[in-house]
Amino acid sequence: MPSTPPVTRREIFSWAMFDFANSGYTTVVLTAIFNAYFVSVVAGNGPDQDGRATLLWTFATSITNILVLISAPVIGAIADHGARKKQFLLISTLGCVLFTALLATVGPGDVMLGMLLLVLSAFMFHTGEDLIAGFLPELADEHDMGRISGYGWSLGYFGGMLVLGLCLVYVGMAQARGDSAAQYVPVTMLITAGAFAFAALPTFLWLRERATPQPLSSWRAAVQIGFHRVRQTFLHARHYQDLFRFLITLSIYYCGIYTVIVLAAIYAQQVMGFGMQETILMILLVNITAAVGAFGFGHVQDRLGSVATLVITLLIWVAALVLAYFNETRSGFWLVANLIGLALGSSQSAGRALIGLFSPPDRSAEFFGLWGLAGKLASVIGPLSYGMVAFLTQGNHRLALLTTAGFFIAGLLLLLTVNEKRGRTAARNVRIDT
């Protein structure tokens, strides 16, 4: 049998470049530009006074994540068994680029078209995100995995900021010549799609598929294997008390995180009256402070422990959202954005670290799979709950944001039941026969 080729620096770079490439999509489409455009222009005409447009947006993002939640185990099983991760990654990338470019055709009143293209593009994006993560164990051993994963994470922040910066320059030029949002937002979709396609080229040129293909008798067998894996993972997780408690905790506070990610720009425009340029600058700032938060709290985490660090970051989340509820000034909202950025990067980083600490080495992939499922479930529940509150209160975005703080409070209370020392001990000592 031919030996597996050694992993090169160029290949690691090509893997990390996919994070750089796809981050423009989530930053521009889901977080900063298209979400606010959909609510204020496509599904509405200015302020979302009855909350209907916001509800439609959150409904579309929830449909996407339900589809990913159902399909991910099956797609993963087929990709793993058939050694087709790279092939499926190419399909999902081309799909995301195509449907993102088609978002440029969405104008005022094109609600159903906008929702359909959003669901399709986001489904392709999230599927690709799962597939690229599957290459990490092939590229790094347990001693290098954190470093290489962080390399991709940091490149992702930089990629998102770069694409958003390009869009900011274009929006400024378009507004200077008097263009409306219906004229310049479609061009930002083309910029995002083009940047994704171009930056992903190193991945498909240099990243190798190292898995050994195993035959699958049928698509039905793939479905059975996929859901069998999920069931076995849940059964194993139950034997690790603190890991299972933390997975529940994480799924709850992640509801709040995903809500803020997909609705911050909408809140800024609908409540604080931010224009498109100001909103883009705010999201750029949040990305910078998120990177600072992840780096700074990483050192705090080494000194205080992951649970103690998470307690601090969840308290920052609660303080930021309560402050946003009472705040009436733009300067005050910039302070809120900085607090959210600090809490965003640190809470995501510390949560991922705790999953790693509570997972036995021979089952880390299983439990990181549960981490992914918890995140997808949270991305359905959180944003949809915000949309429902805004709709039922006739467009009261302040109250919808305040209720989002409830996810962080509940997560904080549950986190206090997690024993980090006991969880680490279980990861080292508990073994399950299969």
C-alpha angles and dihedrals in degrees: 000000000000115000120247110260115245119259112255131203089244090057093049089049091050090051093049091047090069088065087051091049101047098040091079089065097055093041098048103029104032103026116024119015121008095044092056091041092052093052098042102034114013100042098019145021107240122313115031093232098169098036092238096122092049090050091053091051094050090044091056093049090047092052089053094052093046089055091049092046091055099039103039097080092049095046090045092051093051092045093049098044095043096038088236102134093117093045092050090043090057091050093049092046094050089046093051092047092048097047092043090054089049089056083075087073093060113105139163111320096012091119100145093042091049093049093047094050091044091053092047096046094044092047090054091045095052092044090053090047090057093045096051090050088057090067094060097083088052092054103041140035122223092272095055101032096092093048094048092044089051090050090058092043092054093046088051092057090049093048093050092049093047094053091043089050091053089050091049091055091049094046090051091052092046094049090048090060092046101257119157126230089258087061103042104033093065089057090054088057090056091048090052094047093047093048091050093051094046098043093047093059095091089055093058094039099051112014112102129213103229100172119108112240117242120192122249117205095213146340087263090059089051091053091049092049092048096052092039088058092052091048093049091048092054091048091052094046091057089067090062105067100190094040091054092046091050093049088057091045092049094049089055100048090040086063086067094044094052091045091057093044095056099033107036094092091046090052091048092054100036098043108020097035096235117171123225095266093048091048092052091049090051092053090047089054092048090053091052095047090045090057090047090048093050091049097042098043089046087070091044088052091056090054103038103025131251098276094051090048091050091050089057094048094048089052088053089051092052092046092049095051094044089049090050090053093055097034117106101172133079092227089055091051091054087057089051090051091053092050091049091050093052092048094043099059095039098046093050093046095046092047093053090047092053091053088053093048093049095046122090109236094245093054103037093113090053095052094043084055088058089048088057093048091050089053093050092049090050091050088058099046101038104053093037091054090053091049092049093050092048091049096045092048094049096253101324098158092170092061091043090055092046091053088053087065086066090072091057093046092050090046091050093052092049091046089061088065092058115098108205096192093050091046093053091048091052091051090055100040112025114090128181126202115224 
